[in-house]
Amino acid sequence: MAAVESPFIRTYKRVVDEFDTSPKRTPKNLRQFLERLDRQALRTAPVRHPLYFRAGLPDAKRILDVGCGSGSVTRDLCLLTNGHVTAVDLDNAMVKAARSTLRGVPNVTLRRADAHKLPFEDETFDLVVANLLFMWAERPQEAADELARVARRGGRVLASMEPDYGGKVHYPENPIVDQVFQGRMIERKGGDPHAGRKLRTYFVRAGLETEVGLSNPRIPSCDEDLASYEVEKGFYHRALADAGLGPAEVQAWEREYVASLREGTQLNYLPLFYALGTKK
Ligand SMILES: C[S@@+](CC[C@H](N)C(=O)[O-])C[C@H]1O[C@@H](n2cnc3c(N)ncnc32)[C@H](O)[C@@H]1O
């Protein structure tokens, strides 16, 4: 006898099978993505900045930022150092956006470059930084090898923040919506949802003396999560609509989610790993 599929299973399959992760970006999508990177950079400054100090950013003379995106994280690097920052990204649209973000910043040079084949001599930089690169790099070990190659002996390589969706915990749960925001969505966009746990392997195999840890050991409060949700609401709505949820389903989820935040019972934690390497 054929199994009867419940409406829940049908919706679940729709979410899993139809999530549209088309890489094509309209100008509006690009603007939304850049704005999200800017907000993310602001929110994550408290977890990244202490790592910059530990990696010796203030006194480094030559710094490389690989996968600079919108340039917001690069701006932090420029402000926190007396040295000069070279920032690169594979995507021309990102380099252009970063140029605009960093207009008037005196200690930065921007160019398009691929992390897998950096256009720099061996041992050029005192500090090489990458934020959220390994999750998206096509061949992350090659990227790590390149970052290590262009660092000088005794210089540092820092992957300041790489998530690992396998370690994401969240309660109360919503089996349909949780599917959208867990690793599968990243995978379908071509990213690695488990980049965090692999950083040690990448860095050690690149010949770096390596320390790994959590960039964000603290669990955000419900007030923080609510404030962040208010700002990112558009992103959540778009992601859920793309995943095939109808307006009524999105509203039902939102009601439950916001109620649990207001009650102070919701818990969300996504581990972000860092790796700090020293070139031997
Ligand atoms: C999630 S964004 C992070 C941007 C920025 N580091 C930040 O934290 O705001 C990842 C960036 O890495 C870039 N990227 C991906 N693969 C790359 C590669 N092979 N070489 C250089 N940049 C790359 C993407 O174009 C994108 O701008």
The ligand as an SDF file (V2000), in Angstrom:
LIG
                    3D

 27 29  0  0  0  0  0  0  0  0999 V2000
   30.5510   36.0920    2.4560 C   0  0  0  0  0  0  0  0  0  0  0  0
   31.5420   37.1720    1.5420 S   0  0  0  0  0  0  0  0  0  0  0  0
   32.5230   37.8850    2.8200 C   0  0  0  0  0  0  0  0  0  0  0  0
   33.0560   39.2480    2.4410 C   0  0  0  0  0  0  0  0  0  0  0  0
   33.8700   39.9550    3.5110 C   0  0  0  0  0  0  0  0  0  0  0  0
   35.0860   39.2440    3.8180 N   0  0  0  0  0  0  0  0  0  0  0  0
   33.0340   40.1250    4.7630 C   0  0  0  0  0  0  0  0  0  0  0  0
   33.2630   39.3870    5.7290 O   0  0  0  0  0  0  0  0  0  0  0  0
   32.1430   40.9810    4.7550 O   0  0  0  0  0  0  0  0  0  0  0  0
   32.7130   36.1040    0.7180 C   0  0  0  0  0  0  0  0  0  0  0  0
   33.5380   36.8550   -0.3030 C   0  0  0  0  0  0  0  0  0  0  0  0
   34.5680   35.9760   -0.7810 O   0  0  0  0  0  0  0  0  0  0  0  0
   34.7180   36.1980   -2.1510 C   0  0  0  0  0  0  0  0  0  0  0  0
   35.3830   35.0230   -2.7420 N   0  0  0  0  0  0  0  0  0  0  0  0
   34.8690   33.7780   -2.9150 C   0  0  0  0  0  0  0  0  0  0  0  0
   35.7850   32.9790   -3.5080 N   0  0  0  0  0  0  0  0  0  0  0  0
   36.8910   33.7340   -3.6970 C   0  0  0  0  0  0  0  0  0  0  0  0
   38.1700   33.4890   -4.2620 C   0  0  0  0  0  0  0  0  0  0  0  0
   38.4830   32.2940   -4.7760 N   0  0  0  0  0  0  0  0  0  0  0  0
   39.0680   34.4930   -4.3070 N   0  0  0  0  0  0  0  0  0  0  0  0
   38.7660   35.7120   -3.8020 C   0  0  0  0  0  0  0  0  0  0  0  0
   37.5720   36.0200   -3.2610 N   0  0  0  0  0  0  0  0  0  0  0  0
   36.6430   35.0460   -3.2060 C   0  0  0  0  0  0  0  0  0  0  0  0
   33.3020   36.4310   -2.6500 C   0  0  0  0  0  0  0  0  0  0  0  0
   33.2790   37.0820   -3.8950 O   0  0  0  0  0  0  0  0  0  0  0  0
   32.7240   37.2870   -1.5190 C   0  0  0  0  0  0  0  0  0  0  0  0
   32.9050   38.6510   -1.7560 O   0  0  0  0  0  0  0  0  0  0  0  0
  1  2  1  0
  2  3  1  0
  2 10  1  0
  3  4  1  0
  4  5  1  0
  5  6  1  0
  5  7  1  0
  7  8  2  0
  7  9  1  0
 10 11  1  0
 11 12  1  0
 11 26  1  0
 12 13  1  0
 13 14  1  0
 13 24  1  0
 14 15  1  0
 14 23  1  0
 15 16  2  0
 16 17  1  0
 17 18  1  0
 17 23  2  0
 18 19  1  0
 18 20  2  0
 20 21  1  0
 21 22  2  0
 22 23  1  0
 24 25  1  0
 24 26  1  0
 26 27  1  0
M  CHG  2   2   1   9  -1
M  END
$$$$
